[in-house]
C-alpha cells in the first residue's frame, strides 16, 4: 500500500494537517534562520565558520600537522556514529511499520488514539522521513570531511608557497559545508524525536514541535556556548550591542 492509498483510506482531519504543517514549517524555518541569521545576532553555526577558517589559516604554518589530522578524524568519527545510529533507527521503524499486529498491541496497551494499522504506518513514516534525511546529511558530511582531508594533504609544507593559503581556504570552505550538512542532520534528528508526539495525537505533536523548536533556537542563539564563542572574537568583528559588552558580561557563569 502506497502513501497515497493510506491517505485515501484514512484521510487526515484538520488538526492533524495543521500539526503536520507546523512541524515541517518549524523544521524548514529554523534551518533557514540558523544559516541566515540577522547580522546583529549570528548563530553558533555561523560564528563557528570564522574559527574553521582560522583553524585552516594556522594549519598552513603548523608543524607537524598531525594535530590537525586528529581533529578532522574526530569530526569524521562523529558523522559516522550518527549515520550508523540513523541507519539502525530506520531499520527499527521499518520493522514497526511492517508489523501491524505489534502496533495494534502497543496502541491498546498505551490507550493511544489511532486504531487502524494504516494510521500508525502514516505517523511512523513522518518520523522515518526525518531519520532518513538525517542519515543522508550525515553521510554527505562524512564524505565532505573526507574531501577536506584530501585538500589539507595537498597544502604545501612551505607557508610561503603561493598555493598554500589558497588551498587551505579551499579546505576551510569544504569544512564549513560539511559542518552545515552535519548540523542539518542533527536538526532532523531533533525533529524526528518531536514527530513521535503524533503517535499520541495532533496536540501532542504541536507540543513536541514547540519544544524541539525552542531547544534548537536556544542552542544556536541563547546558549552559554554561544557567549563563550563571542567572548573570543575581537570587537571590530561584532556589531551593535555585542560590541558594547562589558568585561563582566563576557564571562558567563557555567
N, C-alpha and C positions, 0 to 999 in steps of 0.2 A: 504494500500500500504506500503510495507516494504522499508527500506533504499536502498536495492539493486535494487528494482523496480524504485525508484527515480533516482538513478544513471544511470540505463539503459535507461530510457526515456529522461533524461536531463543530459547527461554526462558533467562533468566539463571541462572547457578549461584549457590550460596550466597555465594561470595567476592565476586562482583560485586554482589550485593544488599547485603551488609554494607558494601562500599566506597561504594556509592551512598548508603546510609543515613547513613554517616559524613560524606560530602560535604555533603549537604543539612542535616544536623544542625549541622555546623560553621558553615555559611553563616547559618542562621537564628539559631544560638546567639550567634555573635559580633556579629551585628547587634543582637540584643536586649540583650546585655551592654554594648555600646558606648553605646547610647542610654539605658540604665537601669543605670549602674554603681553600686557602693556609694558612699555619701556620703563615706567616708574616702578613696576613690581615684577621683576623677572622670576620665573620659576626655578626650582632647583635644577631641573634638566637643562634649562638654558644657561644658568650660571656655570654648570659643570663643563659646558663647551669651552669656556675660556681656559679652564685648568687642563683639559685634554690637549689643547694647543700648546699650553705652557709645558706640559709634560714632553711632548714631542720636540719642542724647541730646545729643551735642556738635553734631550736624548742625543742630539747631534754631537755635543761635545763631551758626553759622559763616557768614561772608560773605567772598567769594562761595561758592556751593555747587558750583562746577564740580569741585572736588576729589572730592566725594562721588559725583558723576555718573561721573567717570572710574573710580573704584573699582568701582562697580556695573557699568559697561560691561565691565571686565576680567573680572568674575565671569561675566557672560553669555557672553563670548567663550570662556571655559574650558568651560562647559557645552556650547556649540555645537560646539567642537572634538571633545569626547569623543563627543557624539551622532553627529557625522559619521563618526568612526572606527568606532563600533559599527555604523553602517549599512553601511559598507564591509565590515566583518568578517562581518556577516550575509549579505551577497551572496556573499562568498567561501565561506562554509560551505554555503550553498545550492547553489553550483556544485559543490562537492566531493561533497555528498550525492547530487546528480543524475548524477554521473559514476562509475558503479560500476567501469568498467574502469580508470580512473585510480587509484581507491582500491586495486584489487587489485594494480596495478603498484607502488604505494607500499608496500603491505604486504609483497610479495615482496622488494622491494629492501631494506627495513629489517629483514626477517625478524621481523615482528611477528606476534602470535598469531592475531588474527581472520582467517579465510579467506573468509568469506561477506560479500558486499556489505552485506546487511541488518545484520550485526553492526556494521560501520563506520558505517552510517547511524544506528543507535541511539546509538552512542557520540558521534557528532558532534552529534546532536540535543540531548544533555545540555549540551554546550558552547554550542550555539546558544541554549538556554534562558537561560543566564546572560547572553549577549551581548544578546539581545533585552530581557531585564529591565533591563539597564544602559541600553540605548537609551531605554526608556520613562522610567526615572528621570531621565536627563539632560534629556530633552525637557521633563518636568514641572518640573524645577529651573529650566530656562531660562525657562519661562513664569512661574513664581513670582517669579523675579528681575525679570521684566517688570512683574508686578503691584506689586512692591516699588517699582520706579521710578515708577510712576504715583502711588502713595500718597506717596512722598517729594516728588513735584512738587506734591502737594496740601497739604503742610505750609505754614502761613502764614509769611511772611517776618518777622513780628513775633514775637520769642521770648516776649513776654508775652501773646500771644493765647491764649485759653482752650483752643482746639483744637490748638495747636501740639504740645505734648508728647504728647497722646493719639494724634495721627496719626503722630508719629514712632515711638511704641511699636507702632502697628499695622504700620508698615513694618519695624520690627525683628522682629516675630513672623513676618511673611512671609519676611524674610531668613533667619531661623533655620529655617523649614520648608523653604525652598529648599535650604539647606545640608544639611539632613538627607537630602533626596532625592538631592542630589549625592553625598554620602558613601555612600549605599546603592548608587548606580550604580558608584562606584569599587570597592566590595566585590564587586559582581557581576563586574566585570572581573577582579579578582584570582582569584576562584573559577572563572571561565571558563578562565583560564590553567591553574589547578590541575587542572581536569577533563580537560584534554588528556592527562594521565597515563593515563587509562583506555585510550587507544589502545595502550598497551604492557602492559595487564593490570590486574587488581584491586589488586595490591600497589603498583604504581606510582601508582595513583590515591590510595591511602591515604597514600603518602609525599607526593604533591603536595598533598593536602588538609592534612596536618600542617604542611607548610612555609608554605602560604598562611595558615593559621590563626595560626601563630606570628608571621609578618611583620605581619599585621593587628593582632594583640594588642599587639605591641611598639610599633608606631607610635602606638597610641592610649593605652597605659598605661606604657610604659617608654622612651620616646624622649627625646633631648636637647631636641627642640622642646617637649615637654610640660614639662620642667623650666624652660625659658625662660619659658613662659606662666605657670607657677606663681610664678615669681620676681617678676612684676609685680603679683600680686594682694596686697591688704592682708591682714595676718594674721587679722583678725576673720572674713574670708570663708572661711578654710581651717579644717579640722577635724583633730583627732587629731595624728598625727605630723607632718603637713605644716606645721602652725602652729609647730612647735618647731624648725624648721630653723635652723641657724646661718648667718651670712652667707657662710661659706666654702662651705656646701653649696648655696647659692642661685646660685652661678656655675659651672655645669658647663663643663668643657673641651670645645671643639668636636671 
